[in-house]
Each structure stands twice: as structure tokens, then as C-alpha cells.
Amino acid sequence: MPSRAGRVYAFGDFRLDPVKHSLVGRDGTPILLTQKAYDILAYLIERAGAVVCKDELMQAVWPGTAVEENNLSQSISLLRRTLGDSRGEHRCIATVAGYGYQFVAAVSEVGPAIEKAQTAAASIAVLPFMNLSADPDCEYFGDGLAEELIDAFSKLSPVRVVARTSSFSFKGKQADVREIANQLGANLVLEGSVRKFGNRLRITARLVDAADGYQLWSESYDRQIESGDTLAVQEEITPAVVDALKLKLPGANGSAPNDPAEDVRVRELYLKGRFYSYRLSHSGIHTAVPCFEEALKLRPSYALAQVGLAHAYRMFGMTLEMPTSVVGPKAIEAALKAVQMGDNLAEAHAVLALSLCTYEWRWSAAEKHLRRALELDPNSADALWIYSDFCAKLGRHREALERIARARELDPLSGLMNAMEGQYLLHAGRTDEAIARLRETIELDPKSRAAHWFLANAYIDKGSFAEAVAEAAAARALCPSNTQMIATESYANARLGRRAEARHALETLLQSARDRYVPSYSIAMMYNGLDEPGEALTWLERAFENRDVFMTSIKVAPIWKNLRDLARFIRLLKRIGLDS
């Protein structure tokens, strides 16, 4: 193999550094790939123009390991999507039938200095501040400080800020800063720690250049707990880091964007609410809601707490723990108040848009708020995925995939972003690509119940029912009480020929509906798996009357393909606003 030291390869709009496992696109935007995909791309580029047989390629990338050819095919598929190759035109990687692959794009070698100049735009990852105290309750403080810094840096130009989910994926893990930066596509990393001594806090922060691991800036801050909070420290750290980056903060006064919550107790409650809601569990959401509510009692105009409350109520609906008739009005009310309090907050408009289309099916109003959210913050990964979800449900697949791809660039290690892209590929009829993306997502985040669930649906669409049962069971194991996981497993079992098991699951769920909330949508899905379309439609009509949250997906979800030409189903689409 040729020596890779100091080599950077240019082809089309891309630059590849095989040593650093770094691929960047136009304008120096980092592109995240799996490690094996990087290795395959580097191996082909180093032999550009030559035909490389599959066995040689697999031995080079998986030396001494027995792997299935499907692993190679999936990585090639990922690379082609990333590089813009279409099914009919392979501009970069061509297939030589029955033999292997050939890199056909023109390749040139550029020096490291050229590469560095082309990727000079700052990209920063803010890691959660480590809690060095014996008190575990201080953990929310370090997380909250990191979140505030992420929000502050995201308002800078031309800084690219790695989203919270990806940065926080390294929490509690021992990893070299340079490796973290490489995985996140960042050239700078801000990290720090929080230590509590009685009624005093010591906060340390340091900015590291990911290229060489050298420290660019560091500082320590000592605070009395009674007299200061994370906001004061954030307002000191942000300008210091900006100065180290030789950038300019927005605003004439040169200070970080201010936050109206100056009261320490209010801020503490908000941070605790955020901390627990991000756990995405029933217990976490139950703990978060009273934190946000108490913060709003103390400061009724606190928009960020109102946004947090709206998201918490929305998550109650998605966990299927409460009926829409209970959760929907609370989510809408909280989101409307958030926009009234903070019309300039992208997060407020995004959560209102999501609530409007999920609970009230007000598509036009929702899109207005989505456009406003992206006007306020074009780099909001949350607003982008919510907009992509909106487009996918309406059948606007190209828009959905473009927006989720951008969201994934901003939040590359988010299991949610990667899983949602897989689901949108499935909705667009690109089932094989959806399966490849979702398998990659599970490799990235094995505990992503969404990825397992979406993959089960993709296997159902492909007719691979045994695999669908396995993935649905994996999703159910991660969230045992979620009726959609139960319904998906039942559907797949029925199509696999295990009708007795599917029927038993249906009867068990109907029985449990006497004591708990069971969405009619889930029952409809199970009847459809048993090939009883009349019963399925009856339960879908009940789901419509109850405004079940998953009714917004019936236009594009493949499990309803067999009903799409039936008058009752078409009537449902019209009543939900999904007919155009």
C-alpha cells in the first residue's frame, strides 16, 4: 500500500485525508463516514483507474477477518450516496460486473497546507463539562453550561457548531480529543469540568486544536453558588473563546446573546428540566415537567422554559403513554406561549410547528413556523429534522431527504437524525438504501429503538419478515410498553405465517386497553397484518377520531399500501389533509 503520510487527495468537490479519516466537501464541510467506508474510499482512490477485485478490497479493509460480501456492498452504497453517484451514473465508483470496483473520477494529490487553507472555517464541538464533585446533582450544571455555549456559538458566523446530541454522545467515555474531533468533523474542541466545594463552584474550560492536540486557550472560574450561575460564566467563556478564534461576536456591544433568566433558582430549574428531558424516558419526562413548570411560576415570561415544557408534553404523546386528547392541548398551549414569549427563538417556532402538524393537522400553519425557525437559525439541526419530517409526511420526499442530510451534517452522531433519514428513504420507496442507512445507524447507536423499529418496517416492505420480527423484537426490548413496537412485531409475525402468535398479541393488547391507553392506530396495524382490511380501516377511522399521533404517516407508511386505493382510506387522507 502506498505511504499515506502527508497525502491529501482531491476529486470533484471533495478532499480526502486517508490518515486522519477526514473527508470534506465543497466549502470545507466535513462529511462523516464509518471507518470502513473511509478505508474503502482511500484504497480505491490510491488505485484510481485500476479495477480492484472484491476479495482484494475486503482483505485490505477487513484483514484476517471473515466477512460477508454484503458488508462491502453496503459501504459502497453509502459512499455512492455521499459522493453523489446515482443509480444510472457512477461518476466516482463504477462496478465491474462479477469482479469488483473501479474509482473513475479524476484524482489529484494536494499538500497539507493547501488542505488546511481549504478547511480553515472554524468548526467546534462543545463537550459536556465533567462533574468532578461527589454530588451527582451537579451533573446537570455541567451539561447545562455546555448547552448554553453550544447555543451561543451557533449564533456566530462562520462557525459551524456540532449539535448537542453528537457532542454529548461522548459523555462518560474515555477518548482522545483528536479522535472525538475526527468523529464529529470538528477542528476545535471545547471541554471542561465543574467541581463543587461547599457553596463554591470551580469551573475550568480549555479550547483544543484537534489537528495536533495543543491547547489554544484555558481559564478557571470560581463562583459563589448564591451569587452566580452558568449564565455569568458562559458570558465570560464565550468572548474568550471567540477571541482565541479571532472571530467577532454578533451585536454592537460585543457580548454574548443575553438570557432573560437572571434568577439563579429559575436557571437551575430550567437546566434540570433539560437534563432530565434529554434522557428520553418516561421517568425523565415525568421529572422534567415539574422543573419547567416551577421555573415558569417563578418567572412567567421565561421563553426557554416554555419551550422545554412544550417539548416534554410532545414527548409524552410520542411515547404513547397518554391519549392525544390529554397531551395534544397541553403541547399546543405550551408551544403557543413559547412563541408569544420568544418570537425570536427558533426552538419555539419549531416545537409549535411540530405540535400543530402532529396534534391538529394544520399543515399550512406549521410550515409558516418552520420557515420562521430556519430564518432565525439556519443551522438548527432540530428545526431541520422537524421540517424534513413535515415534508416526508406530505410526500415531498426530495425536500425531506435534503433537509435531513443537512441536519445530519450538523449532528452526525445523533441516532435520531440517522434513523430518521432511513425512515424517509423508506417512505420515498428507496427500501434497500433505507435498510443500509438503518443498519449503519444501529452500528452507531445499538440502543436506538427508533432505528430498530424503522428497520423492522423496511424489512416488512422488502418481504424479509423473519428479519422484521427480529428488529421489532429488539425495538420492543428497548421500550417494552410501546404499543407500536408490539404492533410491528405482530404484523411481521402474521406476514411470516405465525398467525396464532399475531392473533394472540392482538387479543392481549385489546384486553390491556381496558386498563391503559392503547392507540387505535396500533390495533389497525395488527389487523392489517392479519389481512383483515375491513377491521383495519374501522380502527383507522377510530384513530382518526382520536387524532392518534401516527395518523399523520398513513400517506407514506408502506404498511398501508394495500389500502391506498380503497375509498375509506382515501377519505381518511382527505380529512387529515394528506390528499394533495
N, C-alpha and C positions, 0 to 999 in steps of 0.2 A: 504494500500500500504506500503511495507517495507520502512524504512528510507533510503534515498539515500545519506545522508551526508557522505562524505569521501569515498564513494564506487566507484570503477572503475572495470568494467567487461572486461575480456579478452576472446576472442573466435577466433580461427583461427589466422589470421594475424591482427585482429582488437582489438582496445581498445575503450570502451565507458564509458564516464563520464556523467551520466544522469543529474547531477545537472548543469554542465557547458554546456550541449548540445554539447559535443565535441566527435566526432568520428574520430579516426586516424587509418591509415592503416600501412602497412609494412614500416619500417624506420621512423615512426612518421609522415608520410604525412597526413595533415588534410584533411578531407572529408566533403564537405558541403552538408547538407540536409535541407529540410524545417523543421520548428519547429515541425509540426505534425508528420513528419516521425521520428524525434528523439524520440518523446514521444511514438509512437507506438513501436519502436525498444526497448526502455527501458522497457516498460510494458511487452513485450513478453519475454525479457531476464530475467527479475525479476521472471518470472514464467516458466523458461526454462524446457522443458519436459512435461509441462501441456498443455492441449488443452484449448484455450481461445475462447469463442464464439464471434461472430462478434458484437452482441449487447453490450456485456460487454466491448469490446475493444473500440467501438465508444463512449459509455457513459464515459469511463475513459479519452479518448483523447479530446472529444468534450462535456464536461459535461453541461447538461442543454440546449443543442442546438440540433435542429432537422437537421440532415444532411443525405444526400443520401449515400447509401452503395458504390456508385461509388467513392466517395472521399476516402474511406478506401481502395478500390481495387487499386486505382492509387498510393496511398502511399506505399502499399505492393509491387506493381510493381517496384516503384522507389527503395525501399530497396533491392529487389532481384537483380536488375541490379547492384546496388552499391556493394553488398556483393558477387557478382559473381555467384549467382544461375542461372542455365539455365532452359529452359522450361522443359527439361526432368529430371533434377536432382536438387531438392531443398535441398541443404546441410545445409541451415540455417533456412529458414522459409517454413514449409510444410503446405499445405492446407488440412484441414479435410472437405471433401465434405459435403455441406449442413449444416455445423456447424460453423467452424471458422478456426483458425490457431494455429500452434504449433512451438515453437522455438526448433529445433532438434540438433543444433550444441552444442558441449561441451563448457560449460561456467565455468570460474574460476574467483574468485574475487582477485584483486591485490590492494595493498596500493597506496596512492597518491604519495609516494616517488618513488615507482617503476615506476609509470606512468610518473612522471616528468623526470626521467632519460631516459625513452624510447622516450620522445618527446623533448629532450634537444636541438636539432638542431634549430638554430635561424630562425624564420620566421617573417618578418617585413612588416608592412603596412605603407606607407607614405601618409598622408592625405594632401589635398591641403592646402597651407598656407592661413589663413584667412586674408582678406583685411579689416583692421581697419581704412582705410583712407576714407575721404569723396569723394575722386576722384575714380570713378568706373573704370577708365582706368588702375588703379594699379592692378586690379584683375588678369590680365594675368601674372603679375610679380610673384604673389604667386603660381599660377598654374605652371608656368614655373620652379620655384625653386623646387617644389615637383617632377615634371617630371625629372629634372636633377638628383635629389637624387635617384629616382627610377632606373634610368639608371646606376648610379654609384654603387648602392648596388647590382644590378643584376649581376655585374661582380665579386662579392665576392663569395667565397666558404667557408663553406657550407650554406650560407644564402639563404633562399627562400624568394623572394620578391613578394608581391601581385601586380598584374598588375594594370596599371593606371585606367582602366575602373571601376574595382571594388572599388579601393580606392576612386576614385572621385565620386562614387555613393552616398557618404555621404556628399558631398559638400552642405553647406547651411542648414544642418539638425542638430537639437539638439539631440545628442545621447551620452550615456556614453561610454568612451573609451573602457571599458571592453566588452560592448555589440558589439561595432564595431569590435573589435578584434575577438570575438567569431564568428560573421557572416563571417568574412574574413578568418578565420582559421589561424590567426597570434598570436604569443605570445608577440610581441612587436609592439608598435605604435609610429611613429614619427609624431608630429604635431607642428604647429607654427603659427605665424602671421606676417603680414607686415603692417607697419604704415609709412605714408609719412608726413614729416614736411617740407614744403617749398622745398628746394633742398636736403633734407636729408631723408634717409630711416633707419628705425629701424626694424630689423628682429629678432624675437625670435624663438627658437626651443626647444623642450623638447622630451625626449625619455621616454616612459612609459612602465612598465611591466604590461601586460594585466592580469596576474593572480591575482594581488592584487591592481592594480591601482597606485602603487607607482612610483614616478619619479626616473629614473636611472641617468639622465643627463639633464642639461639645459644650455643654453647660449643665450646671446643677442649680436647683431652685429649692429653697427652704420656705415653708409656709406654715403659719398657724392655721389649724383647721377651722377655727371660729372666724378668721378674718379673710379667708381667701378660698377660692375653688379652682376647678380646672380652667375656667374661662380666663382668669388672670394669668395663669401660667401659659395657656395657649397664646394669649396676646403678646407674650414675651418670646415664646419659641418661634412662632410663625415669622415675624420680621427677621429674627436672627438667621433662620434657615434661608429665607428669601435673599438676605444679604449675602450669605455664603454662595448662593446660586447666581448672584449678580442679576437678580430679577427685580421687577418693580411691583409692589402690591397695588391692587386697584384702589381707587379713591384718592382724593386730593390730600387727605391727612396722613397717608402712608401707613395706616394701621390696619390690622386685620378686621374683616367684617365683624361688627359687634352683634351681640346676642342680647335680647331684652331681659333674659332671666338673670338678674344680678343677685337675687337672694340665694344664699348657699343651700338652704334646705330644698328649695324648688329645684335647683340644679341637680342636687343629689337624687331626688325622687325621679327626675327625668332620666338620668343616667342608669339608675337601677331598672327602670321600666324598659329601656332599650336593651340593657344587658340580658334581662330575662326573656324578652320577646324574641330576641335573636336565637334563642335555644330551639324555637320552632316546635315546642312540645306542648301538650295540654297543660301540664303543671307550670311551664314557663309563661304561657299566655295568661293563665289564671293569676299568677303572681304579678305580671306586668300591668294588667289593667288597673288595679287599685293604686299602683305607683303613679301612673299618669293622671288618674282621677284626683288623687291627693295634691299633686303638683298644680293642677288646674284650679282646685279650691283655693290654694294659696295665691296663685297668680292666674286669674281667669283669662288673661289675654295672651298666655304663653302658647304661641302657634306650634312650636316643635312638639310640645307635649300633646297637643291636639292631634297632630299628625300621627304620633305614636299610638294614641288611643284608637284612631281610625284604622290603622294597620292591624292592631290587636283584634278589634272586632271582625275585621275582614278575615283574619286567620282562623277565628272561631268558625266562620262559615265554611272555610275550605277544609277544616278537619272533620266536618260533618257531625260535630258534637251537638249543635243546636240547629233547629229549623230556621229556614230563611226568614220566616215571619218574625222571628225574635231577633236574629242577628242583623238582617238587612237594614231595618230602620235605624238601628244604633250606628252601624257603619256609615250610612249615608249622612246622618245628622252630625257625626263626629267629623267626617270629611268636609262637609259644607262649612262647619265652624272653622276648620283649619284654613280653608281658603279665605274666609272672611277676615280671619286674624292675620294671615300672612299671604296676601295675594302675590307677593314676590317670591314665594317659596315653591320651587319646582316640585318638591316632595308632596306638598299639599295638593297641587293640581293633579299629580299622578295618582295619588290614592283616591281622590274624588272620581277621577275618570274610571279607575278600576271598579270602584263601588257602583258607579252609575250603570256600567255595562253588565256587571255581574248580578246585581240585585234588581235593577229597574229596566234593563234592556233599552236604555236611552243612548243609542249609538251615536247620534249626531252631537249631542251634548258632551258625551265622553270624549269624542275626538277633538272638540274645541279645547278641552282642558289638557289633552295630551300634547297638542300643538303648543299650547302656552307653556307647559312644563319644559319642553325642549327648547323653546325660545329663551327661557330663563336659565337653563343649564343643559346645553347640547351634549355634555359628557356625563349625564346621569345614566348609569347603567340600569337603574331601576325603572326610570321613565322609558328608556329604550325597550326593555323587555316587556313592559306593560303595553306599549304601543304595538310591539310585534305580536303580542298575544291577541290584541284587539283586531289587528289585520288578519291574523290566521283564522279567527272565528268567522270573519266575514268572507273568507275565501280569497283574500288578497295575498296570495302566497309569496309572490316575489318581494313585496314590501316587507312581509313578516320576516323572511329569511335575511333580507338586507339589514333590518334593524337588529335582529338578534345576533347577527355576526358582529355588528359594531358593539353591542352590549358585551359580547364575549371577549372582544379585544380589550375592553376596559376592565373586565372581571374574569380573567382567563381560567382561574382555578375554581370558579363557582360551579358546584354540581348542578344548581338550579339552571344557570344560563346554558350550560352544555346540554342538560336534559331537555330544556325547552326547545333548543334548536333541533334535537332529534324528533320531538313531537311535531314540530312544524314541517319537517321533512316528510314525516308520515302523512300529515294532513294534505301535503302537496302531492301525494301519490308517489313519492320517491322512497319506497319502503326499504330497499336494500341500503340506501345511504343512511336512512334513519337507524337501521339496525347497527350499522358500523359506528355511527356517532354515539349511540346509546351504550354500546359495548365499551367504547373509549371512555365514556362518562363514568361507567361503573368501575373501570380500571382506575380512574382518577379519584372517585369517591364511592367506595363499595357500599356505603350506608345510605346512598341516595335512594330513598323509596320511590321518588318520582321517576328516576331513571329505570329502575326495575319494572315499575308499573307501565311506563310508556313502552319499554321493550317488550313486555308481555303483549300489549296491543299491536305492536309492529309484527311480532311473530304470528299473532292471530290473523292479521291481514295477509301475511305470506303463506298461511296454511300450515305453519310449523307449530302444531297445537301442543305437542309434548314440551317443547321449549317454552311456549307461552305459559303452560301450567307451572313450570319451574320458576319462571321470573315472577309470575303473580304470587306464588307462594313466598318467594324472597321478599317481595314488597309487603305482603301481609305479615310476615315475621317481624318486619321493622315497624309496623303500625297495625297491631292485631285487631283493633276495634273499627278500623276504617272500612265502611261498607263497600266502597268502590274496589278495594283490593279483593275483598271476598267475592264480589260480583264478577270481577275479571277472571278470577280463578275458576269460578263456577262456569262461566261462559266457555272458557278454554276446555274445561273437562267435558262439557256437553259436546263440543265440536270434535273432541278426541274420541268420543264414543262412550265416555264414562257418564252416561245419563243418570244412573242411580245416584252417583256422588253429587252431580249437579242438582238433581231434584231435592236431595236431602239438604244441601246448602241453602236452596231457595226456601224450603219449608222451615228450616231453622231460623232464617232471617225474618220470615213473616211472623214466626212465633215471637221472636225477640222484639218486634215492632210494638208489641203490647206494652213493653216496659221502657223502651228507649226510642229515640228518634232514628228512623230508617228512611232515607230518601227514596221516593217512588222511582227516581231515575235508576237506582241500583237494582230494584226489583224488575224494572222494564228490561234492563240489560240481561238479567238472568233468564227471563222468559224468551228473549230473542235468541240467546244461546241454545235454548231447548227447541228452537224452531217453532215458536208459537207467536207469530207476528201479531195476531189479534190481541192477545193478552199484553204483549209488549207495547202496542200502541195505546191500549187502555191505561197502562201505568205511566206511559209518557205523557198522556193527557192529564193525569193526576199530577205528575211532576211539573207540568206547565202551570196548573192552578196553584201549586205550592211554590212556584218560582225556584225550583231546585237549582243550585248553582251550576251544575254541569249541563243544564239545558242549552246554554249558550254555545256548546260544542257540537250539537247534533248535526249541523250542516256539513261538518268536515270530518267527524269521527268515523273511521272506516267500519266500526261495528254496526252502523245503521245503513250500510249500503243497500241491503236487501229491502229496506222500507222506503227508499228515496222516491220511488215512482208512485207510491200509494197516496191517494187523495187525503187521507187523515194526516199523514206525515207532512205533506206539502202545506196543508192548512196550519199545522203547528209552526212550520218555518215562517209563514206569513205573519202569524200572530206574535212571534218573537222578534220579527223584523229582520230575518235572515234570508228572505226570499230573493233579494236582488243581488 
